[in-house]
Every structure is written in structure tokens, then in C-alpha cells.
Amino acid sequence: MRNLRKFEKHASQLVWLVKRGPIPPRKSATILLALSVLLLVSAGLSVAESTKKKSQSNGSKNAPGVLWIQPDSIANRNLFYGPGGKDHEPHTTFTFLREDLNGTNPKFDVRDENGTKWRVKLGAEARPETAASRLLWAIGYFATEDYFLTDLRVEDMKPL
């Protein structure tokens, strides 16, 4: 933010020189174009700096620090159960928490008997999303624990 203020101060002085000084029109246009580019770049840097500070202060302790890692052995990865494995597969009765109204397909949040929160997605996107997460995980990308269930029992479910 401090850099942006310094730049604005200098840019206003340069613009003042352009408007008042005896600079030929062609050079004036070039200077104005350069100033516009500098202003956009500095504004972008300022936004990036503030976004970086927000993400550092709001960052999750559990968030992965990397996007991709070299997988040990792709052949040994279980693509049917994915990154959570069979041990993390939800297989209990769930309790309804709330409906998520974002997006185009119906979905809602539930909690299992172990206290783990899950998002249940219905409709056409459920199957391909699960398959895509498995494939990305197999080649080393971070992926969420997605499971496809053919049957689901939810208690305290309100009509959607």
C-alpha cells in the first residue's frame, strides 16, 4: 500500500508535467500510456500484496504446502478408494447439517458417527468428480477424499 501511495505521488507529478509542459503530442501520448501501464502494474502488485497477507493470516494449518508431489508408485495406489483409502470410507448413518445452495446440482452437508463432516452431492456431477479426484491423486496431485456411495441414510433430513 505504501508503494502505491509513493507511485501515485510521482505519477501525479508526471501527469501534471504532461498537462502543463511544452511536450509534443506524440511524446505526451507515449508518457500517458507508460503511466497508465505503471499505474495498472502497481495496482496489481498492491492487490497481490494484500491478497498474500490475507491468505497468510487466514491460511489453514492443514492445507497442503505443495500442489504436486512425485508419487512413490502409481501402480500401488488404490484408485478405487482414493487418497483416504478404505479405512476412511464413510459407511455409517449420517446426520443432516445444512443444505448448500451454491452451484447448479443439489448438495448438502452431513456429519457421520465419528464426527467427520462430509458434503453429499447429488446428480450427474457426483460420479465424474470422484473419478477425476482419483486420477489426479494417482499422478501426484493433492486431492480430497471423495467417495461414491450407491445408498445413503441421513437422519434429521429436511425436504430439499
WOCORFEN-V917763 format. One record per residue. RES is the residue in one letter. OMEGA is omega in whole degrees, 0 to 359 (none if undefined). Layout:
# WOCORFEN-V917763
res->RES omega->OMEGA
res->RES omega->OMEGA
This chain:
# WOCORFEN-V917763
res->M omega->180
res->R omega->179
res->N omega->179
res->L omega->179
res->R omega->177
res->K omega->181
res->F omega->180
res->E omega->179
res->K omega->180
res->H omega->180
res->A omega->180
res->S omega->176
res->Q omega->180
res->L omega->178
res->V omega->177
res->W omega->179
res->L omega->181
res->V omega->183
res->K omega->188
res->R omega->186
res->G omega->178
res->P omega->180
res->I omega->179
res->P omega->184
res->P omega->182
res->R omega->178
res->K omega->179
res->S omega->179
res->A omega->179
res->T omega->180
res->I omega->179
res->L omega->178
res->L omega->179
res->A omega->179
res->L omega->178
res->S omega->179
res->V omega->179
res->L omega->179
res->L omega->178
res->L omega->180
res->V omega->181
res->S omega->177
res->A omega->178
res->G omega->178
res->L omega->179
res->S omega->178
res->V omega->180
res->A omega->180
res->E omega->180
res->S omega->177
res->T omega->179
res->K omega->179
res->K omega->179
res->K omega->182
res->S omega->178
res->Q omega->181
res->S omega->181
res->N omega->186
res->G omega->179
res->S omega->178
res->K omega->183
res->N omega->183
res->A omega->179
res->P omega->181
res->G omega->182
res->V omega->179
res->L omega->185
res->W omega->172
res->I omega->177
res->Q omega->180
res->P omega->180
res->D omega->181
res->S omega->181
res->I omega->181
res->A omega->182
res->N omega->180
res->R omega->181
res->N omega->182
res->L omega->179
res->F omega->182
res->Y omega->175
res->G omega->188
res->P omega->180
res->G omega->181
res->G omega->181
res->K omega->183
res->D omega->182
res->H omega->181
res->E omega->179
res->P omega->181
res->H omega->182
res->T omega->173
res->T omega->184
res->F omega->175
res->T omega->181
res->F omega->176
res->L omega->181
res->R omega->176
res->E omega->176
res->D omega->184
res->L omega->179
res->N omega->177
res->G omega->185
res->T omega->180
res->N omega->180
res->P omega->177
res->K omega->180
res->F omega->181
res->D omega->178
res->V omega->175
res->R omega->179
res->D omega->183
res->E omega->178
res->N omega->180
res->G omega->180
res->T omega->177
res->K omega->178
res->W omega->172
res->R omega->180
res->V omega->178
res->K omega->178
res->L omega->175
res->G omega->189
res->A omega->185
res->E omega->185
res->A omega->183
res->R omega->182
res->P omega->179
res->E omega->178
res->T omega->180
res->A omega->180
res->A omega->180
res->S omega->178
res->R omega->182
res->L omega->179
res->L omega->178
res->W omega->182
res->A omega->182
res->I omega->170
res->G omega->179
res->Y omega->175
res->F omega->180
res->A omega->177
res->T omega->177
res->E omega->178
res->D omega->177
res->Y omega->176
res->F omega->179
res->L omega->178
res->T omega->179
res->D omega->181
res->L omega->177
res->R omega->182
res->V omega->178
res->E omega->179
res->D omega->181
res->M omega->176
res->K omega->178
res->P omega->180
res->L omega->none
